[in-house]
Amino acid sequence: MSRPPSTASVASSSPGSKVMAVGLGKPSQRCVCGKDVCRELSHLFASIGGDVRAGFFRLPAAEPKRNKEIIAFKLQRTIDHMRLDTNVSSQDNRNRSARATTPPPPASPSPPRGSSKKKKKNVERSIQYIARHHYHPEVLQEYCVNESNTSPIDYIDADFVKESNLFGNGYSEEDRFVGKVGGVEMNCFVPVPSYQLTHAQRDYVLASARYRLNKQVVEVVCGKFRGESFLASRSDVNDDSMKHVDDLPEYDPNNTEHLQRAVRMLKGENEELKQRNKVLTNHRKEVQLARRGNNAAIEEFVKEGKGGLCRLSISSDAYHKNNPNVAKKMFGFADRRKKGDKPLSSWDVTKNFIQVMWGVKHEEPTVESTREEASNYRNKKYRNKKLSRFEQVLVTLMFFVNAFDYGYISAIFGCSEKVVGRCIKGWAPLFREVGYHMARLPLTKEFLDATYPTSYHDLNFTHPVATVIDGTDVLMETVRTDRYVNISQASNKMKSSACRGITWSTPMGLVHEFTDPFFARASEKAIVKLWTSMGRLADLPDGYLVSGDKGFDCTAVFYPKYNPVIHPAFLTGGNGAQFTVEQMDWNRQACKNRYSSEVVFSRVKMFGGLSGIIRRHHFHYVRDLWAFAHGMANMFSCIQTPHNDEYFPK
């Protein structure tokens, strides 16, 4: 991928260019090379207005706190290029975390006068420096000036080394680093001090001449700083020019030759800047036009249903209009366009459900809303924006409805599995609350009488049936690392590891109460006793019946109002005993319409993967999935039609 032209490449195209970054003043450190010429060069560069080459970089530490691999590699390459002692490095043994959390120790008393003992100075930090003029001017221009960076450079982009012709000109294959930097796999170069001192001396001569001419331009030609350009060929440089800039003779403002040179410099620079500006303008227009055209084409292609399912399409109205079955499969809501006077598609129901339950409104997605420019972000041109609240709900809904794998969801939304996990973890309690609001409902005598099915009227029970109770088990992966959990998971129904829950539903199939799931070792009677002891089911009317199977025998005493429990008769009388005619008639009556509880559980197990085997790393979501599945079971129509047809609107 081609890099856009740099606006500072004109100034950095010549080693004699004055590389401006910050005002560094006169350097006070010493370079590890220890050469007098090096120290003199640092002072000379500082004399021409704060050139970045007057500064210093810290030598890498032998035991760095971050990016250990690449910093250790950079230190080794620096030692090799500078031919230094292998033990040369910076040291930083400060315990910053302890300093931030632990109060300073109390001051020790000063030693008495005359004591010969001296305090031992605890040296925690020893820093070595290397002069910046040891590095190639192109590297300093790109990574110190253009990026406004004054901290040490850890790595250089491989494309930059190639485009700047640095490979073979101070950089070799030995300076290439392949490994992880900040958790990202990188193929790059480390900055090395490969620039010779003779080249740096020549650069100073040209840069000092440029500096003096710029002053001449400011004073004589135009009155203000106009930039930098080439001054003379390298063959014009001689040893007499190697003096401090203040010791060199001033240019004569009345000298025509000097003025002509200044004007020529300005003219040449002006032409270069015009050309550069033209290139940058054309490049920017091309990028904008291409981006605008591509975005529009991508949106049209994806939303018309020609593209696959992705973050841009999964929450698009246009896409779901062209693909009406996708929302039902992904989010579980039935398509109601063939029912009623005001048809709603599955996607419309999904949007309305999210807005009503969580107050999150839908916004049509665009390429700009899902992606953004990522300059210098892990060598990528673009990166995905954070998921919106609506997209986070969709991610969680896909898991709670279909128990999709994190990898499948992350592939659709273009994010990592960790992001999907964080979304589900944050929204799961809110989904559980929605399940509570939808399936833990108060009962009244008026409601039960108005919704009492005709099939129950024909049974002629002494009192109406208020609720139908039943329990079910959901299979789980067996925990083998904890014996207590392993034993608690044992289910006498499934003959395997499972969890167990109890559900109460009205005769027409409306869930109005359910327990939390327990490990299946707990019996159904024990769960009912525990749940009713917490004040549950106190809204059952006096005298109304509870219909259940034989497993709920003798549980009437657990209910706050001692509601009778009807169930099939037990066979007694020993071997060879048979049910009497009266018992068979009673069993038929007691079981005839209790099938509604099985239908309720079939609806509950349609969601959250409860019909399969719950994986161990999803155990902490079982309570949330169980509650939301019961709430979704109430989204279906009545199992048995009430005798009062006018209670529900047509």
N, C-alpha and C positions, 0 to 999 in steps of 0.2 A: 504494500500500500504506500503510495507516494505521500511524502510529508509536504504540507503547505510551506511555501518559502518564508523564511524568517526575516522579519523587518530589520533585525540587527546584523544580518549577514554581510551587509555592505561594510560596516565598520570592522567586522571581524575577518574580512576576506584577506587582509594583510596582517602579518604578525606585528607590523609597526603601528597598527591602530591602537588608539588609547581606549582600553577596555574599562568603561566607567561602571561602577556598581554602587559603592558607598564611600563616603569620606572616611578613610582609615587613619589619616594622620601619619605621623612618623612611626614606623614599626619599632616595638620594644622587645619582641621575642628574637630568638636566634634559631636558625635552621639547623636541623640535625646533621647536615653535611659539614658544618663547621668551617666553611671556606669564607675568606674575607671578601672575595669577589661577589659571592652570593649575598652577604650582608650589605655590601655597597650597592648592589643592584636594587635591593629592597628599598633602601633610602632614596635612590634615584627615581624609582617608579613613584614613590610617595611624593616626590617634589613636583610632579606634573599633575596635580589636582586630584589626588585620591584614586589613582589607577588601582584596579582590583588586584593586579599582580604585585602590589606592595604588601599585601596581606599574607596570612599564613593559614594553613590547614593544621588541625590537630592530627598527630600521628595516631593511627588506630590502636586501641588497647589490645593487650595480649589476651585478656579474658573479657570480651564484650558482654553487655547485658542483653543485647538484641541482635538478631541476624548474625549469629555467631559464625556460620559457615562462610558467608561472603566477606565479612570483615576480617576474619583470619586469613582468607585467601588474599584480600587486598593488602594486608600487612606484609604477607610473604612476598608479593610481587613488588611492593614498594622497597623492601629491603634488597631484593635482587637488583632492581634498577639503580638504586642509589649506592649499592655495594656497601651496605652498612653492617654493623654487628648484628648477629641474629637475635640478641637479647634486647635490642632497642625497641621500645614500645611505650605507650602511655599506660599509666596505672590509675585505676579508680576503684578503691575498696570501700567507698562510703556506703553505709547501710541506710539508704534513704527511707525505706519503709519503717524501720525502727525509729528513725529521727522524727517521722511524721506522727507516730502513735505513742512513743515513749517519752515522758518528761525528761529534761536534762538532769544529769546526776548533780547532787549538791556539790558546791565548790569545796575543794579540799583546803584546809588551813595552810597559810603560807609558812614556809620553813623559817625557823628562827635565824636571826642575823648571825653571820659567821659560819653558817652551815656550808659545807663544801659540796653538798649534793646538788646536782643540777637536774632540772626537769627534762624528762625525755619527751621530745617532740614526736607526737603520733602522726606520722605522715600517712594520710589516707589517699592523697591524690598527687600524682606526679605526671605532668603533661609534657610531651615532646611535640615540637612543631616542625613543619616542613614548608618552605617558601612556595608561594603559589606560582612564581615564575618558572618553577620546575615543570609545570604542566603546560600542555599545548594551549595556545590562545583560543583555538576553536572550542575546546572543552570548557574553558573558563567563560567564554562568551555565551555558550548555549546553556550551561547548567548553573552558572552563577549570576549572570547579568540578565539573560532573557527570562529566567524563572525567578529572579529576585531572591536568590538563595545564598545565604552566607554560611550555612552549616556544611560539614563534610559531605562529599558525594560518595554514595555507596556503589552505584553502578551506572554504566553508560549504555544507552540503547545500541544494539548491534547495527541497526539500520543507519544510525547517525555516524558510527565509525566508518561504515562503508561509503556513505554519501559524502563525508568530509575528507575522504582520502587519507584517513588516519591509519588504516591497516597497511602495514609495511612502512609506515612513516612514524615510528615510535610505538606502535601497537602491533602485537603478533598474536598467533593462536594461543601462546602460553598465557596471555592476559584474559582469555575468555573464561567466563564462569558459567557453569551449567548446574543448576540446583534451585532450591527454594529460597525465596526472599519474601518474608512476611507471609508465609503460607502459600505463595504463588510460585509455580514452576517458571524459572527464568532461563533465558539463553542470552547472556549479555557480556559486556566487558567491564572490568574494574578500572577506575582512573589510576594511571601510573605516572610517576615523575620522569618522563622520558624525553623532556625538552632540554636540549643542551644549553649550557650557559652562554656559549658564543652566539647562539641564535637569540637568546634573551637580550644580550648586549646590543645586537643589531636592531632588535625591536625597540629598545629604549631610544636609540639614536633617532630612528624614524618617528617614534611617538613624541619625543621631545621637540623635534622640528615641527611636527604637526601642532603641538600645543602652542609653540611660539607663534606660528602663523595664525592660529585661531585667535590668539590675543591681538595680533595685528589686524585681523578682520574686524574684531570687535571695536578696536579703537579707531580704525581708519575707514574701512570699507562700508560696513553697514551698521555698526553700533551695537550688534548683539551676536551671540553665538549662532553659527550657521551649520555646524556639523564638521565632519572629518573626511578627508580623502587622501589619495596617494600624493606623496611629495616628490620623491626622487627615486631613481633606481638604486639598487643595493650597491652598485659599483661606486656610487658617489660617496659612500661612507668611508671615513678615514679615522685614524686614532685620535686626531686633534678634536674630533667631535665628542669624545668620551669625557665630558665634563659635566659638573652639576648645572642644571638648567639656569640657575641664578648667576653662574659664573660665565655663561656664554654672552657674547655681545648682543645688545638690543638691535633689532631691525630698525633701519632708518625710515621713518614715516614718509620722508620726501623722496625716497629712492624709488624711481619708476619701476625698476626691475622687480623689487620686492612687491610692489602693488600689483604688477601684472601677474606675478606668481600667485598672489592671493586670489585675484579674480579668476585665474585659470582653475585654481583649486575649487572655487565656488561653482564655476560653470560645470566642471566635470562632475562634481558631486550632485549638482542640481539635475543633470541629465540622468545620472544613475538613479536618483530618488524618483524621478518621473517614471522611469521604466519600471522600477520596483513597484511603485504605486499602481501602475497600469496592470501589472501581473497580479498583484493582490486583489485588485478590484474585479478583474475577470474571474479569478479563482473563486472569490466569494459569491459572485453571481451564479457561477456554474454549480457550486455546492447548494445554494439556495434553490435554484430551479430543479436540480436533480432530486433534492430532498422533498420538495413540494410535490413534484410529479410522482415520485415513488410512493410517498405516503398516501396520496389519493388513489393511486392504482392498487396499492396493497389493501386499503380499506374496502374498495369496491370489490376486489377479487375475493377477499375473505368473507365479507358480509353477505355476498350473494350466494354463499354456500359452495363456491368452487374450491375454496381452500379447506384445509383440515381444521380440527378443533384446536383453538389456541386461546390465549388470554384476550386477544382482540375480539374473537367471535363468541366466546362463551357467555359474555354479558351484553351482547349486541341485540337490539330489537330486530334489526333487519335480518340478522342471521337466523334467529329463532322463528321469524316469520316464514323464511324459506325452508327451515328444517324443524317442523313442529314436534317431532318425536324426540329430539335431543333433550329438551328440558325434562320431559317425563322420565327418561332413563337416568338422567344425572341427578335430578332433585326430587323425584318421587311424587310429584303432584299430577293428578289426572287431568287430561284435556277435557274441558267442559264446553267446547265450542258447539257440540251437537246437543247440548242440554240447556233448556231454559231460554228465556227471551233475550238475556244479555250474555252472549257467549264469552267465555274467558278461555284463552289458551293456557296450556301448562306453564308457559313462561310468564304470562300475566298473573296467574295465581301465585307463582314463586315470588315475583316482585312485590305483589300486594302483601303476601305473608311476611316477607322480610320487613317491609315498612311498618306493618301493624305490630309485629312482635318486638322488633328492636329499634324502630324509628329510623331506619337507614334507607335513604332514597336512592333510586337507581339513576345513574348518569351514563349516557351513551359513550362508550370508550372510543378513543382515537389513538393514532400512532403517537401523537405528541403527549397524550396522557399516560401512556404506558412506557415510553422510552425517553431518554434524555441524553444529551451529549455527555461524554465522559472523557474529557481531556486529561491525559496522563493517569487514567484509572486502569491499572493493571494492563497497560498496552492495548486497551480496547477503545474503539471510537464511540460506542454507545453502551449504555447500561440500562437495565430495567428500573423503572421507578418503583417505589414502595407500593405494596398492594393497598388499594383503597378499602374503606370499611365494608363496602358492598362486596368487594372481591373476597375479603376475609370471611364474610358470612357464607359466600358460595363455597369456598374451600372447606369450611367446617360442615356445611350442609351435605356436600358430596361424601364426606367421611361418615356422617351420622346416618345418611340414608343408605348408602351402598357399601360402606366400610372399604372404600378404595384404598389401595396402597399409597403411601406417601410419595413414592417415586412416580406413580401414574399421575397424581394430582400436580406434582411439581413440574412434570413434563408439559402439562397443559398450560399452566400459568407462567412458565419460564422462570422459575425460581428454584432454590435449593430445597431439599427435604427438611432441613432445619427450619426454614421459614414456614413451611406447611405445618410442622410440629408445633411451632410457637403460636400460629394462628389457632389451631385446634385446642391447644392447652388454654389459651386465653378466652376462647368463646365457649368451651364445653360447659362451664357452670351456668352460663346464660341460656344455653340450650336446655339444660336440666330444669331451670326455672320455668321455661316455656312449657315443658312437659308437665310440671306440677300444675300450672294454671289451666292446662287443657284437659287433664285427666284426674285431678283431685277436686271434685265438685260437690257442693252441698246438695243434699236431697231434702225435698219437702213432700208431704203427703199429697198435696195438690198436683205436683209434677208427676209423681208415681201413678196416681189414679188417671191422669189425663193421657199418659203414655203407656198404659197397661195394654199389652197385645191381646187381640181377640183369642188367640190360641190358648192363652192362660185363663181367660174367662171360661172357656169350655171345660177346663179341668175341675172346676167346682171345689177348689180348696176352701177350707174354713176361713182363711184370711189370704189376702193377696200376697204374692211374692215380691219382696222389695229388691232383692239382689241375688245374683248367681255368683257363687264363689268357686274358684278353681285355682290350682297351682300348676306351674310348669317349670321344667329344668332347661337350662341353656348349657350346652357343652363348653368346656374350657380345656386349655392345655394343662397337663398335669405338672405340678410343681414337685420336683424330686429333690430339691436342695433343702427343703424344710419339711420335716416329718409331720409336724402339727398341721401345717397347711395341707399336706398331702392327704392326711386322714380326713380333714374337714371337707375336702372336695368330693369325697366318695358319695355317689348318688345311687340309692336303691332302685330308682326308676330307670335311669339310663345305663346302669352298670358301668359307669365311667366317671370321670371327674366333671363336675358341673356346678352351677350356682342355681339357686331356687328362689322363686318369688310367688306371691299370692296376689290375685287380682279379683276385685269385686266389680261386677257390671250389672246394669239394670236388665230386666227381661227383654228390652228391645235392643240391647247390645251396646249401651253407652257405658264406658268405663268411668266410674266415679271415685274409685279408691284403689290403690295398689301399694304394696310394700316395697321397700328397697330390696335388692337381691342379696341373698345370703349364700354362703357355701352350703352345698346340698346335703351335708350331714345333718343339718337341722331339719326336724320333721315339720310337716305342714301345720300340725296342731300347735307346736311350739312357736312357730312364726305368728300364727293368728293370736295366740295368747299374748305374745310380746307386743304386737301392733295395737291390739285393742286396749291393752293396759296403758297406752300412751294417750288415751282419750279419743282414739279414732272411732268412726262409725257410730258416734253418739246421735247422729241425725236420722238413723233408721226409725221410722214410726213405730209406736207401740203395737205389738201383736203381729206385725208384718213378718213374713217368713223369709228365711235364707235357704236357697236351694244349693245343694252341693253333692259330692259323691261320698262314699263310705269313709274316706279318709278324714272327713270333718265331723264324724260322729262325736257327740258329747262336747261340742264346742259352743253350745248356746250360752253356757254360763260365762263365757269370755266377753260377750257383748254387753255394753253398758245397760241395755234395756232387755236383756235376756231374750232376744228374738229367737224363736224356735228354728232349728235347722232340720230340713226334710232331706232325706237321702234314701237310696234303695235299701230294702230290708236285708238283714244278714241271715244266712242259712244256718239254722240251729237244729239240733236233734241227733247229732252224731252221724255215723256212717249210714248211707242209704237214705238219708233224709232228703226231702224234696220241698220246693216252695209250694205253698197252698195256692188255691185260685185267688184268694183275697190278697196274698202277698204279691203274686205276679201282677194283679191289677194295680196294686200300689206302686210296684217298681216301674210299671209302664207309665203311670201318671207322673211319678217323681222324675223320670229321666226323659220324658217325651220331648220337652222343649229346652232341656239344659244344653243342647248342642251349641247354643249361642256363645257359651264361654270358650268352646274350642275354636269357633270362628274368630273370636276376639284375639286369642293367642296366635292364630295364623296370621292375623293382620299385624300384631305386634312384632312377630318374627320376620316380617318383610323388611324391617329397617335395621340398620346398624350391624348387619352381619350376625344377628342373634340366631338365625336359623342354622348357622354353621358352627365352627369351633372358634372360640375367642382366643386370640393369641396372647401369650403371657405379657408382652410389652404393652398390651391394651387393657390390662386388668384395671388400671386406675380410671378407665373411662366407662366401665361396666355400669356404674350407677347412673351416669349421664345418658348413656345409650338406652338403658332400660326406661328411664323416665320419658325421654323424648319419643321413644317408640310407642309408649302408651298414649301420649298426646296425639301422635299421628294416627293411631288406630281410631280415634274419634273423628277423623276427617272423612271417614267413609259414611255411606248411608246406613239407615237402620237395618238391622238384621231381621227383626220381626216388626211388621207395621202396627202402630198403635190403633186401637179401635176408634179413637177420636181423630178422624181424618182432618178435622179443622184445626187441630193444634199446630201442625206445621204448615206454613204457607206452601202453595203449589210451586 
